[in-house]
Amino acid sequence: MTTSISEKWNRIYTTATEFPPPARVLSENDYLLPASGLALDLACGLGGNALYLAEKGLQVQAWDISQVAIDKVRKKSQQLGLRNLEARIMNAESLDWRQWQFDVIIVSRFLVRSLCPMIAAAVKPGGLLFYQTFVREKIAEVGPSNPDYLLKENELLHLFPELIVRVYREEGRVGDPSRGLRNEAYLVGQKPLCS
Ligand SMILES: C[S@@+](CC[C@H](N)C(=O)[O-])C[C@H]1O[C@@H](n2cnc3c(N)ncnc32)[C@H](O)[C@@H]1O
């Protein structure tokens, strides 16, 4: 199972030449970031979020199951002189989450619901989770078609009950579909200082 997932993504990333921009949940809310600290870009792909966070001066872990993606992130961060970014091949479903605590976690376009409690637990008190992924109520054929990998209405709002919701966007098909945030929902949550 793990092999077939990594093989699938390795094939996709072998031909990829463009490095993606950061997810909107990060670029539109980056004023919420701390000035320093340890950040994780989980299921980072080609590392659009990780590179953005490293350029902002955070210490960054970029984790993905795909060796090809991680090799490309390593090469790109070296080219950019970002010594504060470490890219690692990691399977989010088999790693020991208890060893890790982050000031910031970003997850974009990756949804394994069973991981949500571990992700929330890995956010330090006062730390932030940025999460953005595809919804079932899409207006375009983007992202996965399997509904298991798509958020139900308001699902993201309730996926991390341990966190205080600081920002939430989910616009469905309401109003002018050429504007706004479509096909995806996003959340910025904060771990309470005392829980
Ligand atoms: C749709 S891509 C999103 C990549 C990136 N976060 C972005 O927004 O551009 C999904 C990513 O999840 C990674 N992935 C899938 N299963 C994984 C797992 N169990 N552990 C870590 N990464 C995984 C894939 O290799 C792929 O890079």
The ligand as a Tripos MOL2 file, in Angstrom:
@<TRIPOS>MOLECULE
LIG
   27    29     1     0     0
SMALL
NO_CHARGES

@<TRIPOS>ATOM
      1 C1         -1.9840   16.5980   -3.7280 C.3       1 LIG1
      2 S1         -0.3150   16.4410   -3.1790 S.3       1 LIG1
      3 C2         -0.1530   17.9320   -2.2310 C.3       1 LIG1
      4 C3          1.2590   18.3910   -2.1380 C.3       1 LIG1
      5 C4          1.4370   19.7550   -1.4510 C.3       1 LIG1
      6 N1          1.0350   19.7180   -0.0640 N.3       1 LIG1
      7 C5          0.6990   20.8390   -2.1950 C.2       1 LIG1
      8 O1         -0.2800   21.3840   -1.6790 O.co2     1 LIG1
      9 O2          1.1220   21.1460   -3.3380 O.co2     1 LIG1
     10 C6         -0.4380   15.1840   -1.9190 C.3       1 LIG1
     11 C7          0.9080   14.8000   -1.3250 C.3       1 LIG1
     12 O3          0.7400   13.8690   -0.2650 O.3       1 LIG1
     13 C8          1.8460   12.9890   -0.2730 C.3       1 LIG1
     14 N2          1.4890   11.8070    0.5180 N.ar      1 LIG1
     15 C9          0.5380   10.8770    0.2400 C.ar      1 LIG1
     16 N3          0.4680    9.9770    1.2270 N.ar      1 LIG1
     17 C10         1.3900   10.3400    2.1510 C.ar      1 LIG1
     18 C11         1.7860    9.8100    3.4080 C.ar      1 LIG1
     19 N4          1.2090    8.7130    3.9170 N.pl3     1 LIG1
     20 N5          2.7710   10.4250    4.0930 N.ar      1 LIG1
     21 C12         3.3650   11.5390    3.5910 C.ar      1 LIG1
     22 N6          3.0430   12.0890    2.4070 N.ar      1 LIG1
     23 C13         2.0520   11.5000    1.7080 C.ar      1 LIG1
     24 C14         2.0750   12.7250   -1.7410 C.3       1 LIG1
     25 O4          3.3550   12.2230   -2.0270 O.3       1 LIG1
     26 C15         1.8410   14.1180   -2.3140 C.3       1 LIG1
     27 O5          3.0490   14.8580   -2.3690 O.3       1 LIG1
@<TRIPOS>BOND
     1     1     2 1
     2     2     3 1
     3     2    10 1
     4     3     4 1
     5     4     5 1
     6     5     6 1
     7     5     7 1
     8     7     8 2
     9     7     9 1
    10    10    11 1
    11    11    12 1
    12    11    26 1
    13    12    13 1
    14    13    14 1
    15    13    24 1
    16    14    15 ar
    17    14    23 ar
    18    15    16 ar
    19    16    17 ar
    20    17    18 ar
    21    17    23 ar
    22    18    19 1
    23    18    20 ar
    24    20    21 ar
    25    21    22 ar
    26    22    23 ar
    27    24    25 1
    28    24    26 1
    29    26    27 1
@<TRIPOS>SUBSTRUCTURE
     1 LIG1         1 GROUP 0 **** ****
